[in-house]
Amino acid sequence: MYATQALTHLVPLATEELDKNKVTPGVLGFLVFAALAVGVWALMKSMNRHMGRVNFEEAPDPDAAAAEPAGPAGDKAASPGK
């Protein structure tokens, strides 16, 4: 028996028992939602683990260092003749 034939036999049974005012997602909806929730939890746990392993030191910006005015300590270091 083909699946389409089996479904055509089950559809009339489902329409008799279906209450149009009370439709719920049922067990399948709960299982899909639970699988999505477990998947998101696993992805977030993996992301936190990977972010903890990141060792990143930002290099100083050469434009910012050149734009800063030299203070009194910088003047003494810049002119070795004094």
VMD Tcl script that builds the backbone (N, CA, C; Angstrom):
set m [mol new atoms 246]
animate dup $m
set s [atomselect $m all]
$s set {name element resname resid chain x y z} {
  {N N MET 1 A 0.848 -1.174 0.000}
  {CA C MET 1 A 0.000 0.000 0.000}
  {C C MET 1 A 0.893 1.237 0.000}
  {N N TYR 2 A 0.561 2.188 -0.841}
  {CA C TYR 2 A 1.330 3.415 -0.937}
  {C C TYR 2 A 0.981 4.365 0.205}
  {N N ALA 3 A 1.902 5.284 0.485}
  {CA C ALA 3 A 1.688 6.226 1.579}
  {C C ALA 3 A 0.512 7.152 1.295}
  {N N THR 4 A 0.344 7.540 0.036}
  {CA C THR 4 A -0.777 8.434 -0.288}
  {C C THR 4 A -2.117 7.741 -0.079}
  {N N GLN 5 A -2.173 6.448 -0.380}
  {CA C GLN 5 A -3.406 5.715 -0.148}
  {C C GLN 5 A -3.691 5.589 1.339}
  {N N ALA 6 A -2.648 5.382 2.117}
  {CA C ALA 6 A -2.834 5.275 3.563}
  {C C ALA 6 A -3.323 6.600 4.136}
  {N N LEU 7 A -2.768 7.705 3.625}
  {CA C LEU 7 A -3.190 9.016 4.119}
  {C C LEU 7 A -4.630 9.327 3.721}
  {N N THR 8 A -5.037 8.917 2.542}
  {CA C THR 8 A -6.419 9.181 2.133}
  {C C THR 8 A -7.411 8.405 2.994}
  {N N HIS 9 A -6.986 7.266 3.528}
  {CA C HIS 9 A -7.859 6.517 4.423}
  {C C HIS 9 A -7.903 7.147 5.812}
  {N N LEU 10 A -6.817 7.817 6.218}
  {CA C LEU 10 A -6.769 8.409 7.549}
  {C C LEU 10 A -7.368 9.809 7.614}
  {N N VAL 11 A -7.399 10.523 6.508}
  {CA C VAL 11 A -7.899 11.895 6.507}
  {C C VAL 11 A -9.358 11.974 6.931}
  {N N PRO 12 A -10.264 11.125 6.425}
  {CA C PRO 12 A -11.651 11.221 6.894}
  {C C PRO 12 A -11.787 10.947 8.397}
  {N N LEU 13 A -10.926 10.077 8.932}
  {CA C LEU 13 A -10.994 9.816 10.369}
  {C C LEU 13 A -10.546 11.032 11.171}
  {N N ALA 14 A -9.555 11.745 10.665}
  {CA C ALA 14 A -9.035 12.912 11.377}
  {C C ALA 14 A -10.029 14.065 11.337}
  {N N THR 15 A -10.774 14.198 10.259}
  {CA C THR 15 A -11.711 15.321 10.155}
  {C C THR 15 A -12.898 15.139 11.098}
  {N N GLU 16 A -13.261 13.903 11.380}
  {CA C GLU 16 A -14.366 13.680 12.296}
  {C C GLU 16 A -13.980 14.018 13.730}
  {N N GLU 17 A -12.722 13.748 14.105}
  {CA C GLU 17 A -12.288 13.969 15.480}
  {C C GLU 17 A -11.736 15.368 15.710}
  {N N LEU 18 A -11.503 16.134 14.661}
  {CA C LEU 18 A -10.883 17.449 14.779}
  {C C LEU 18 A -11.887 18.479 15.264}
  {N N ASP 19 A -11.561 19.124 16.358}
  {CA C ASP 19 A -12.382 20.220 16.863}
  {C C ASP 19 A -11.761 21.515 16.359}
  {N N LYS 20 A -12.449 22.235 15.501}
  {CA C LYS 20 A -11.893 23.438 14.881}
  {C C LYS 20 A -11.663 24.569 15.877}
  {N N ASN 21 A -12.274 24.523 17.029}
  {CA C ASN 21 A -12.080 25.556 18.050}
  {C C ASN 21 A -10.923 25.239 18.980}
  {N N LYS 22 A -10.402 24.032 18.920}
  {CA C LYS 22 A -9.338 23.628 19.835}
  {C C LYS 22 A -8.273 22.853 19.064}
  {N N VAL 23 A -7.339 23.591 18.485}
  {CA C VAL 23 A -6.252 22.962 17.741}
  {C C VAL 23 A -4.958 23.271 18.470}
  {N N THR 24 A -4.196 22.256 18.791}
  {CA C THR 24 A -2.930 22.427 19.511}
  {C C THR 24 A -1.806 21.816 18.689}
  {N N PRO 25 A -0.555 22.223 18.964}
  {CA C PRO 25 A 0.563 21.673 18.210}
  {C C PRO 25 A 0.820 20.200 18.502}
  {N N GLY 26 A 0.445 19.738 19.656}
  {CA C GLY 26 A 0.586 18.325 19.969}
  {C C GLY 26 A 1.999 17.914 20.321}
  {N N VAL 27 A 2.196 16.620 20.327}
  {CA C VAL 27 A 3.477 16.042 20.731}
  {C C VAL 27 A 4.565 16.366 19.709}
  {N N LEU 28 A 4.235 16.324 18.434}
  {CA C LEU 28 A 5.220 16.616 17.399}
  {C C LEU 28 A 5.731 18.059 17.514}
  {N N GLY 29 A 4.845 18.987 17.765}
  {CA C GLY 29 A 5.256 20.381 17.955}
  {C C GLY 29 A 6.165 20.537 19.156}
  {N N PHE 30 A 5.859 19.837 20.234}
  {CA C PHE 30 A 6.715 19.894 21.424}
  {C C PHE 30 A 8.088 19.303 21.139}
  {N N LEU 31 A 8.128 18.169 20.433}
  {CA C LEU 31 A 9.416 17.537 20.125}
  {C C LEU 31 A 10.277 18.424 19.228}
  {N N VAL 32 A 9.674 19.069 18.246}
  {CA C VAL 32 A 10.427 19.982 17.373}
  {C C VAL 32 A 10.955 21.156 18.177}
  {N N PHE 33 A 10.120 21.745 19.028}
  {CA C PHE 33 A 10.543 22.871 19.858}
  {C C PHE 33 A 11.651 22.455 20.823}
  {N N ALA 34 A 11.524 21.278 21.422}
  {CA C ALA 34 A 12.559 20.798 22.345}
  {C C ALA 34 A 13.870 20.549 21.611}
  {N N ALA 35 A 13.806 19.997 20.397}
  {CA C ALA 35 A 15.029 19.765 19.613}
  {C C ALA 35 A 15.699 21.079 19.260}
  {N N LEU 36 A 14.913 22.078 18.892}
  {CA C LEU 36 A 15.486 23.401 18.599}
  {C C LEU 36 A 16.119 24.009 19.840}
  {N N ALA 37 A 15.466 23.869 20.980}
  {CA C ALA 37 A 16.004 24.426 22.223}
  {C C ALA 37 A 17.321 23.744 22.599}
  {N N VAL 38 A 17.389 22.434 22.470}
  {CA C VAL 38 A 18.627 21.707 22.780}
  {C C VAL 38 A 19.728 22.106 21.803}
  {N N GLY 39 A 19.384 22.285 20.535}
  {CA C GLY 39 A 20.367 22.714 19.541}
  {C C GLY 39 A 20.927 24.095 19.834}
  {N N VAL 40 A 20.062 25.023 20.202}
  {CA C VAL 40 A 20.517 26.381 20.537}
  {C C VAL 40 A 21.393 26.341 21.782}
  {N N TRP 41 A 20.998 25.561 22.772}
  {CA C TRP 41 A 21.809 25.449 23.992}
  {C C TRP 41 A 23.200 24.893 23.668}
  {N N ALA 42 A 23.264 23.863 22.827}
  {CA C ALA 42 A 24.554 23.272 22.461}
  {C C ALA 42 A 25.409 24.257 21.670}
  {N N LEU 43 A 24.797 25.010 20.772}
  {CA C LEU 43 A 25.555 26.010 20.016}
  {C C LEU 43 A 26.095 27.114 20.913}
  {N N MET 44 A 25.305 27.568 21.876}
  {CA C MET 44 A 25.771 28.623 22.779}
  {C C MET 44 A 26.879 28.114 23.687}
  {N N LYS 45 A 26.776 26.882 24.138}
  {CA C LYS 45 A 27.828 26.310 24.969}
  {C C LYS 45 A 29.129 26.186 24.176}
  {N N SER 46 A 29.029 25.748 22.927}
  {CA C SER 46 A 30.204 25.647 22.067}
  {C C SER 46 A 30.799 27.023 21.790}
  {N N MET 47 A 29.939 28.020 21.561}
  {CA C MET 47 A 30.428 29.374 21.297}
  {C C MET 47 A 31.171 29.919 22.506}
  {N N ASN 48 A 30.638 29.716 23.694}
  {CA C ASN 48 A 31.309 30.193 24.907}
  {C C ASN 48 A 32.658 29.511 25.088}
  {N N ARG 49 A 32.732 28.231 24.780}
  {CA C ARG 49 A 33.992 27.501 24.891}
  {C C ARG 49 A 35.014 28.049 23.896}
  {N N HIS 50 A 34.588 28.310 22.663}
  {CA C HIS 50 A 35.496 28.833 21.651}
  {C C HIS 50 A 35.918 30.274 21.964}
  {N N MET 51 A 35.006 31.078 22.461}
  {CA C MET 51 A 35.357 32.464 22.800}
  {C C MET 51 A 36.325 32.503 23.978}
  {N N GLY 52 A 36.252 31.541 24.871}
  {CA C GLY 52 A 37.196 31.473 25.984}
  {C C GLY 52 A 38.607 31.141 25.530}
  {N N ARG 53 A 38.736 30.461 24.403}
  {CA C ARG 53 A 40.055 30.083 23.890}
  {C C ARG 53 A 40.715 31.195 23.083}
  {N N VAL 54 A 39.980 32.237 22.753}
  {CA C VAL 54 A 40.524 33.308 21.926}
  {C C VAL 54 A 41.543 34.101 22.737}
  {N N ASN 55 A 42.730 34.271 22.168}
  {CA C ASN 55 A 43.777 35.069 22.799}
  {C C ASN 55 A 44.105 36.181 21.820}
  {N N PHE 56 A 43.556 37.355 22.066}
  {CA C PHE 56 A 43.669 38.444 21.112}
  {C C PHE 56 A 44.212 39.672 21.823}
  {N N GLU 57 A 45.339 40.154 21.340}
  {CA C GLU 57 A 45.883 41.421 21.828}
  {C C GLU 57 A 45.847 42.403 20.670}
  {N N GLU 58 A 45.214 43.525 20.901}
  {CA C GLU 58 A 45.084 44.514 19.846}
  {C C GLU 58 A 46.380 45.296 19.710}
  {N N ALA 59 A 46.848 45.436 18.489}
  {CA C ALA 59 A 48.066 46.201 18.237}
  {C C ALA 59 A 47.760 47.689 18.406}
  {N N PRO 60 A 48.720 48.451 18.912}
  {CA C PRO 60 A 48.463 49.887 19.056}
  {C C PRO 60 A 48.273 50.540 17.688}
  {N N ASP 61 A 47.391 51.504 17.641}
  {CA C ASP 61 A 47.084 52.192 16.400}
  {C C ASP 61 A 48.200 53.191 16.092}
  {N N PRO 62 A 48.928 53.058 14.984}
  {CA C PRO 62 A 50.033 53.978 14.694}
  {C C PRO 62 A 49.547 55.400 14.435}
  {N N ASP 63 A 48.349 55.574 13.895}
  {CA C ASP 63 A 47.829 56.923 13.648}
  {C C ASP 63 A 47.518 57.636 14.955}
  {N N ALA 64 A 47.028 56.901 15.936}
  {CA C ALA 64 A 46.690 57.514 17.223}
  {C C ALA 64 A 47.953 57.914 17.970}
  {N N ALA 65 A 49.015 57.126 17.868}
  {CA C ALA 65 A 50.269 57.450 18.556}
  {C C ALA 65 A 50.926 58.676 17.929}
  {N N ALA 66 A 50.837 58.846 16.630}
  {CA C ALA 66 A 51.435 59.995 15.956}
  {C C ALA 66 A 50.637 61.264 16.206}
  {N N ALA 67 A 49.354 61.154 16.434}
  {CA C ALA 67 A 48.508 62.329 16.613}
  {C C ALA 67 A 48.573 62.883 18.029}
  {N N GLU 68 A 49.041 62.094 18.990}
  {CA C GLU 68 A 49.099 62.575 20.365}
  {C C GLU 68 A 50.214 63.608 20.524}
  {N N PRO 69 A 49.938 64.730 21.188}
  {CA C PRO 69 A 51.004 65.717 21.427}
  {C C PRO 69 A 51.971 65.197 22.483}
  {N N ALA 70 A 53.228 65.510 22.303}
  {CA C ALA 70 A 54.246 65.061 23.247}
  {C C ALA 70 A 54.162 65.893 24.515}
  {N N GLY 71 A 54.164 65.225 25.658}
  {CA C GLY 71 A 54.109 65.909 26.942}
  {C C GLY 71 A 55.508 66.289 27.391}
  {N N PRO 72 A 55.679 66.748 28.647}
  {CA C PRO 72 A 56.998 67.129 29.149}
  {C C PRO 72 A 57.979 65.957 29.153}
  {N N ALA 73 A 57.512 64.755 29.459}
  {CA C ALA 73 A 58.410 63.606 29.444}
  {C C ALA 73 A 58.796 63.276 28.007}
  {N N GLY 74 A 57.897 63.492 27.074}
  {CA C GLY 74 A 58.171 63.217 25.678}
  {C C GLY 74 A 59.167 64.200 25.094}
  {N N ASP 75 A 59.195 65.470 25.582}
  {CA C ASP 75 A 60.122 66.472 25.081}
  {C C ASP 75 A 61.550 66.116 25.482}
  {N N LYS 76 A 61.742 65.626 26.708}
  {CA C LYS 76 A 63.081 65.261 27.156}
  {C C LYS 76 A 63.619 64.064 26.411}
  {N N ALA 77 A 62.738 63.134 26.094}
  {CA C ALA 77 A 63.185 61.948 25.387}
  {C C ALA 77 A 63.457 62.242 23.920}
  {N N ALA 78 A 62.747 63.243 23.358}
  {CA C ALA 78 A 62.900 63.555 21.941}
  {C C ALA 78 A 64.180 64.341 21.666}
  {N N SER 79 A 64.649 65.117 22.643}
  {CA C SER 79 A 65.864 65.917 22.404}
  {C C SER 79 A 66.966 65.431 23.315}
  {N N PRO 80 A 67.864 64.575 22.811}
  {CA C PRO 80 A 68.920 64.016 23.646}
  {C C PRO 80 A 70.036 65.023 23.955}
  {N N GLY 81 A 70.092 66.154 23.262}
  {CA C GLY 81 A 71.152 67.145 23.489}
  {C C GLY 81 A 70.954 67.955 24.744}
  {N N LYS 82 A 69.819 68.033 25.321}
  {CA C LYS 82 A 69.585 68.866 26.517}
  {C C LYS 82 A 69.994 68.203 27.776}
}
mol reanalyze $m
mol bondsrecalc $m
mol representation Tube
mol addrep $m
